[in-house]
Amino acid sequence: MGAGLADLLSCEAFAKAASRKAGKAKNVLVVYEEGGISQMDSWDPKPEQTLEHRSPFKPVTTNVPGIHYSSLMPNIAKHADKLAVVRSMTTARVAGHREGCQEFFKGYRFDTPRDFPDIGSVVVEKLGTPNPALPGYVFAPGANMPNAINSPGFLHEARRAWKLGTKSLGENIAEPGWKVRGLQPLSGLSPDRLRTRQQLLRTLDKSPAATAALSQGVEKNYERAFDMLTSPRVRAAFDFENESDNTLDRYGRSHRGLSYLLGRKLIEAGVRFVTVTTIVPPSEVNRAGYGQPKGVFLNWDHHEGIYSNGPCGGPQAEKNSERYGLPHPVMMPATDRAFSALLEDLDERGLLDETLVCFITEMGRTPRINKWQGRDHWGRAMSIAFAGAGVQGGQVIGATDRDGGDVIADRHTPYDYAETIYQKLGIDTHARLHLPDGRPIDFTDGGRPISQLF
């Protein structure tokens, strides 16, 4: 285990000094909700849409006069003064889960021939991380599509995201006794035995061969691996028992709520780039008293029954893979609760000033309801949101038409999103990245920062 952690952490201490310009953010916390949230049922309500295709959930006023969100988000609406919502975001020209996710995670076209690094990998390459006992780029806990597209690209493997979860689907960190498996000692390896092994390694490292520069670098990484396995501060970052009942209740004691809380804990522990990814686990669905026995797709991909809690019919049912009956109005309250708690918590702890918070999904949903009473994939218009790190809250950027299907003002792309993150961190993207052979390459696929966020 120590060898694996040492490899993961290697080169962290030697992160290149970047040519920087003034930036507000020191850390980034991305909340990625997989499946494609309906823009009409979240950040961009359309009450004038034709009745046949209109959302049954009306707009709700926020704490900023003139700005409305969906009534499915009443708690988030109380924090509109902290949020800048981009209603004019678009995504990959192929409106698919993998394609959209890849573009938002990398800032490059999904069909680029080169495997480009994740934004988080690039950030840690350029800036390092404040807490050397933890990797600089962490998935909390990591699920499904992000696991499939995540990579350090042409950067060193040490820049790969560290995934706290062990399952692609069905991870439930709300279960009693859940722990980060990578931090658990091997069977029979007590703390005393681990310390004895560490002392033995130090003794061996006193040999002449161990004094070489490369060996000293390896030794430092082993020390960091041991620190990660034994540090009380590291363990505290993954321990929910040290949180108050009030905090746990604010986030919600569910998988989604605790995933968001884990994101805050990792930022507080000094992780540079945290990505929260959630998929509702089957055990949690069944406990809630709804769902179907052979359900699948526990995310926002509601092609059928987007507003109906129960069997949806349609193509998925025909393949004997009926959804669990988790429509938008069933899933949104937990999201509304957790994200509003996250904003409030970061603000109260003084972390929001230095943390850029990004709320994203990989696509929007069609402005028209299909024959199965669902909404299909849609890349021509969607919404995402930002907060913290100098972002001026209480604003809406861009606009869509009456149906929410097309951008009519201030169009943006995932490449703009990536460029915004880099420049918020003060990374000089004009300096360009370099491939292993020394050739320069742009940080993003022609992205431009979203100016209203600066």
C-alpha positions in Angstrom: 0.0 0.0 0.0 2.8 2.4 0.8 4.4 1.8 -2.6 1.1 2.6 -4.3 0.6 5.8 -2.3 4.2 6.9 -2.9 3.7 6.5 -6.7 0.5 8.5 -6.5 2.1 11.2 -4.5 5.4 11.3 -6.4 6.3 14.6 -8.1 3.8 16.5 -5.9 6.8 18.2 -4.2 8.3 19.1 -7.5 5.3 20.9 -9.0 6.6 23.4 -11.6 6.5 27.0 -10.7 3.9 28.6 -12.8 3.9 32.0 -14.4 0.9 33.6 -12.6 -1.3 36.6 -12.8 -3.7 37.8 -10.1 -6.4 35.2 -9.3 -8.9 35.0 -6.5 -9.2 31.2 -6.0 -6.8 29.0 -4.1 -8.9 25.8 -4.3 -11.6 24.4 -6.5 -14.7 22.4 -5.5 -16.6 21.0 -8.4 -20.1 19.4 -7.8 -20.9 17.2 -10.7 -24.4 15.8 -10.9 -24.4 13.1 -13.5 -27.1 12.4 -16.1 -28.1 15.9 -17.4 -30.3 18.0 -15.1 -33.3 19.7 -16.8 -32.5 23.4 -17.1 -36.3 24.2 -16.9 -36.5 22.4 -13.6 -33.5 24.0 -12.0 -31.8 27.3 -12.9 -33.8 28.4 -15.9 -37.6 28.0 -15.3 -39.8 28.7 -18.3 -43.3 29.5 -17.1 -44.4 30.8 -20.6 -43.5 27.5 -22.3 -46.5 25.8 -24.0 -48.6 23.9 -21.5 -48.0 20.6 -23.1 -44.2 20.8 -22.5 -44.1 23.1 -19.5 -42.6 21.9 -16.2 -45.3 21.5 -13.5 -43.0 23.2 -11.1 -43.3 27.0 -11.2 -40.6 29.5 -10.6 -39.8 30.6 -7.1 -38.4 34.0 -6.0 -34.8 34.1 -4.7 -33.2 36.4 -2.2 -32.1 38.6 -5.2 -35.0 40.7 -6.7 -35.8 39.7 -10.3 -34.0 36.3 -10.3 -36.1 33.1 -10.2 -35.1 29.5 -9.9 -37.3 26.4 -10.1 -39.6 25.9 -7.1 -37.7 22.5 -6.7 -34.8 24.6 -5.3 -36.3 26.7 -2.5 -33.2 26.4 -0.2 -30.7 27.2 -3.0 -32.9 30.2 -3.8 -32.0 31.6 -0.4 -28.4 31.8 -1.5 -28.8 33.4 -5.0 -26.8 36.3 -3.7 -23.7 34.0 -3.7 -24.4 32.4 -7.1 -23.7 33.4 -10.7 -25.8 31.2 -12.9 -24.8 30.7 -16.6 -28.0 30.0 -18.4 -26.3 30.1 -21.8 -24.0 27.1 -21.5 -23.8 24.6 -24.3 -22.1 21.2 -24.5 -20.7 18.7 -27.0 -22.2 18.7 -30.4 -23.0 15.0 -29.7 -25.3 15.3 -26.7 -24.1 12.2 -24.9 -23.1 11.5 -21.4 -19.5 10.5 -22.1 -19.0 13.3 -24.6 -20.4 16.0 -22.3 -18.7 14.7 -19.2 -15.3 14.6 -21.1 -15.6 18.1 -22.3 -16.4 19.5 -18.9 -13.7 17.5 -17.2 -10.9 18.3 -19.7 -11.8 21.6 -21.5 -11.2 19.9 -24.8 -13.5 18.5 -27.5 -14.6 14.9 -26.8 -13.3 13.7 -30.1 -9.8 15.2 -29.9 -7.3 12.5 -30.9 -5.1 13.1 -27.9 -6.0 12.0 -24.3 -5.9 15.4 -22.6 -5.5 15.7 -18.8 -8.3 16.5 -16.5 -8.6 20.1 -15.4 -7.8 19.0 -11.9 -4.7 17.2 -13.1 -3.4 20.3 -14.9 -4.2 22.5 -11.8 -2.1 20.3 -9.5 0.7 20.1 -12.1 0.9 23.8 -12.2 0.2 24.7 -8.5 0.9 21.7 -6.4 -1.2 21.3 -3.3 -1.3 23.0 0.1 -1.4 19.7 2.1 1.5 17.4 1.0 0.0 14.6 3.1 -3.0 14.4 0.6 -3.1 14.1 -3.2 -4.0 17.4 -4.8 -6.9 16.1 -6.9 -9.5 13.9 -5.3 -12.9 12.4 -6.3 -15.4 12.3 -3.5 -16.2 9.5 -3.8 -16.1 9.0 -7.6 -18.8 7.3 -9.7 -19.7 6.0 -13.1 -19.0 8.4 -16.0 -16.2 10.4 -14.3 -14.4 7.2 -13.5 -14.6 6.2 -17.2 -13.2 9.4 -18.6 -10.8 10.5 -15.9 -7.1 10.5 -16.8 -3.9 12.5 -16.3 -3.5 12.4 -20.1 0.1 13.2 -21.1 1.0 14.2 -17.5 2.6 11.9 -15.0 0.3 9.2 -13.4 0.8 11.0 -10.1 -1.7 13.6 -11.5 -4.5 11.1 -11.7 -7.5 11.8 -9.4 -7.5 9.8 -6.2 -10.9 8.1 -6.0 -12.2 7.5 -2.5 -15.0 5.2 -3.6 -14.5 1.5 -4.5 -17.6 1.0 -6.6 -18.6 2.7 -9.9 -22.3 2.3 -9.1 -24.0 1.9 -5.8 -21.4 3.4 -3.5 -23.1 4.5 -0.3 -20.9 6.5 2.0 -23.9 7.0 4.4 -23.7 3.4 5.4 -22.4 2.9 9.0 -18.8 2.0 9.0 -18.0 3.3 5.5 -14.3 4.1 5.2 -11.8 5.0 2.5 -10.4 1.5 1.7 -7.1 2.9 0.5 -6.3 4.1 4.0 -7.1 0.9 5.8 -4.1 -1.2 6.9 -3.6 -4.7 5.6 -5.1 -7.5 7.7 -2.8 -8.1 10.7 -0.8 -4.9 10.1 -1.1 -3.0 13.4 0.0 0.6 13.9 3.0 -0.7 15.8 4.0 -3.0 13.0 3.6 -0.2 10.5 5.9 2.0 12.6 8.4 -0.8 12.8 8.5 -1.2 9.1 8.9 2.6 8.7 11.9 2.5 11.0 13.4 -0.4 9.1 13.1 1.5 5.9 14.8 4.5 7.4 17.7 2.3 8.5 18.1 0.9 5.0 18.0 4.4 3.6 21.2 5.3 5.4 23.1 3.1 2.9 25.4 4.9 0.4 23.1 4.0 -2.5 20.2 5.7 -0.7 21.9 9.1 -0.7 21.5 9.6 -4.4 19.1 12.4 -5.4 16.6 10.1 -7.0 16.6 7.8 -3.9 16.1 10.8 -1.7 13.1 11.8 -3.8 11.6 8.3 -3.4 12.3 8.4 0.3 10.4 11.7 0.6 7.4 10.1 -1.2 7.5 7.1 1.1 7.5 9.4 4.1 4.4 11.2 2.6 2.7 7.8 2.1 3.3 6.9 5.7 2.0 10.3 6.8 -1.1 9.7 4.8 -1.7 6.3 6.4 -1.0 7.5 10.0 -1.9 11.3 10.1 -4.7 12.2 12.4 -5.5 15.2 10.2 -5.8 13.0 7.1 -8.1 10.6 9.0 -10.2 13.5 10.3 -10.9 14.6 6.7 -12.8 11.3 6.2 -14.4 11.0 9.6 -18.1 12.1 9.8 -18.2 11.5 13.5 -16.3 14.7 14.2 -19.1 16.7 12.6 -21.9 18.1 14.7 -25.5 16.7 14.5 -26.5 20.1 13.2 -24.1 20.0 10.3 -25.1 16.4 9.4 -28.7 17.4 9.5 -28.1 20.5 7.4 -26.5 18.5 4.6 -28.7 15.4 5.0 -27.5 12.1 6.3 -27.8 10.5 2.9 -25.2 9.5 0.3 -25.6 12.8 -1.6 -25.6 14.9 1.6 -22.5 13.3 3.0 -20.7 13.4 -0.4 -21.2 17.2 -0.5 -20.0 17.4 3.1 -16.9 15.3 2.3 -16.1 17.8 -0.4 -16.1 20.6 2.2 -13.9 18.5 4.5 -11.3 17.9 1.8 -11.1 21.5 0.9 -10.7 22.4 4.6 -8.0 19.7 4.8 -6.0 21.4 2.0 -6.8 19.5 -1.1 -6.3 21.8 -4.1 -9.0 20.3 -6.5 -12.0 18.3 -5.3 -14.7 16.8 -7.5 -17.9 15.6 -5.8 -19.7 13.0 -7.9 -22.9 11.2 -6.8 -25.2 8.5 -8.0 -28.0 7.4 -5.7 -27.2 3.9 -4.3 -29.8 1.1 -4.6 -29.8 0.5 -0.8 -30.8 4.2 -0.2 -33.5 4.1 -2.8 -35.2 1.0 -1.3 -35.0 2.5 2.2 -36.8 5.6 1.0 -39.8 3.4 0.0 -39.9 4.0 -3.7 -38.4 2.5 -6.8 -38.5 -0.6 -9.0 -36.9 -4.0 -8.2 -34.7 -4.0 -11.3 -34.1 -0.3 -11.6 -31.0 1.3 -13.2 -29.7 4.8 -14.0 -29.8 6.3 -10.6 -28.9 9.7 -11.9 -30.6 12.6 -13.7 -31.0 10.8 -17.1 -34.8 10.9 -17.1 -35.9 9.9 -20.6 -39.1 8.5 -19.1 -41.4 9.8 -16.4 -39.3 12.8 -15.5 -42.1 14.0 -13.2 -43.5 10.6 -12.2 -42.5 8.6 -9.1 -42.9 5.0 -10.2 -42.7 2.7 -13.2 -42.0 4.8 -16.3 -42.4 2.4 -19.2 -40.5 3.2 -22.4 -37.3 1.8 -23.9 -35.7 1.0 -20.5 -38.6 -1.0 -19.3 -38.7 -2.9 -22.5 -35.0 -3.9 -21.9 -36.0 -5.2 -18.4 -34.0 -2.4 -16.8 -36.8 -0.2 -15.5 -35.7 3.0 -13.7 -36.0 3.1 -9.9 -38.7 5.8 -10.1 -36.3 8.7 -9.3 -37.7 11.6 -11.2 -36.5 15.2 -10.9 -38.9 16.1 -8.1 -37.7 13.1 -6.0 -34.0 13.7 -6.5 -34.0 17.5 -6.3 -34.9 18.0 -2.6 -31.7 16.1 -1.5 -29.6 18.2 -4.0 -31.3 21.4 -3.0 -30.6 20.6 0.7 -27.0 19.5 0.2 -25.9 22.3 -2.1 -27.5 25.0 0.0 -25.8 23.6 3.1 -22.5 23.5 1.3 -22.6 27.2 0.3 -23.7 28.2 3.8 -21.0 26.0 5.4 -18.2 27.2 3.3 -19.2 30.8 3.9 -19.5 30.4 7.6 -16.1 28.8 7.8 -14.4 31.5 5.7 -13.6 29.1 2.9 -15.8 30.5 0.2 -13.6 33.5 -0.3 -10.7 31.3 -1.5 -12.7 28.4 -3.0 -14.2 28.4 -6.5 -17.4 26.3 -6.3 -18.7 25.0 -9.7 -22.1 23.2 -10.0 -22.2 21.3 -13.3 -23.9 18.5 -15.2 -23.0 17.2 -18.6 -26.0 18.4 -20.7 -29.5 19.8 -20.6 -32.8 18.2 -21.4 -35.0 18.7 -24.4 -37.5 21.5 -24.2 -40.2 19.1 -25.4 -41.6 16.2 -23.4 -41.4 12.9 -25.3 -44.1 10.3 -25.6 -42.9 8.5 -22.4 -43.3 11.8 -20.5 -39.6 12.3 -20.2 -37.0 14.7 -21.6 -34.1 13.5 -23.8 -30.5 14.6 -24.2 -29.9 18.2 -25.2 -26.7 20.0 -25.8 -27.8 23.3 -27.3 -28.7 24.9 -24.0 -28.1 24.1 -20.4 -27.3 25.8 -17.1 -24.3 25.7 -14.6 -23.5 27.8 -11.6 -20.5 29.3 -9.8 -19.8 30.7 -6.4 -17.0 32.0 -4.3 -13.4 33.2 -5.0 -14.5 36.7 -6.0 -17.4 35.6 -8.2 -20.1 38.3 -8.1 -23.2 36.6 -6.9 -26.8 37.5 -7.5 -26.4 37.5 -11.3 -27.6 35.5 -14.3 -25.3 35.2 -17.3 -26.7 34.7 -20.8 -30.3 33.7 -21.8 -32.3 31.1 -23.6 -35.4 31.4 -25.6 -39.0 31.0 -24.3 -38.7 27.2 -24.4 -35.2 26.9 -22.9 -34.0 25.1 -26.0 -31.6 27.6 -27.6 -29.2 30.2 -26.4 -30.1 33.7 -27.5 -27.5 35.7 -25.6 -23.9 35.2 -24.5 -23.2 31.6 -25.5 -20.6 29.6 -23.6 -18.9 26.2 -23.9 -17.1 23.8 -21.6 -13.9 25.2 -22.9 -14.8 28.6 -21.5 -15.7 26.9 -18.2 -12.2 25.3 -18.1 -10.5 28.6 -19.0 -12.4 30.3 -16.2 -11.1 27.9 -13.6 -7.5 28.3 -14.7 -7.7 32.1 -14.7 -9.5 32.2 -11.4 -6.6 30.3 -9.9 -4.2 32.8 -11.5 -2.7 30.3 -13.9 -1.3 32.0 -17.0 -2.8 30.0 -19.8 -0.9 32.1 -22.4 2.3 30.3 -21.3 0.8 27.1 -22.6 1.3 23.5 -21.5 4.0 21.3 -22.9 3.8 17.7 -24.2 6.4 15.2 -23.1 8.5 16.0 -26.3 8.5 19.7 -25.4 5.9 20.9 -27.9 3.5 23.5 -26.6 -0.2 22.9 -26.4 -3.1 25.2 -25.3 -4.7 24.7 -21.9 -8.2 24.6 -23.5 -9.7 24.1 -26.9 -10.0 27.8 -27.7 -11.8 28.6 -24.4 -12.3 32.2 -23.2 -12.9 33.1 -19.6 -16.5 34.0 -18.6 -15.8 37.7 -18.1 -18.8 38.3 -15.7 -17.2 36.0 -13.1 -14.1 38.3 -12.7 
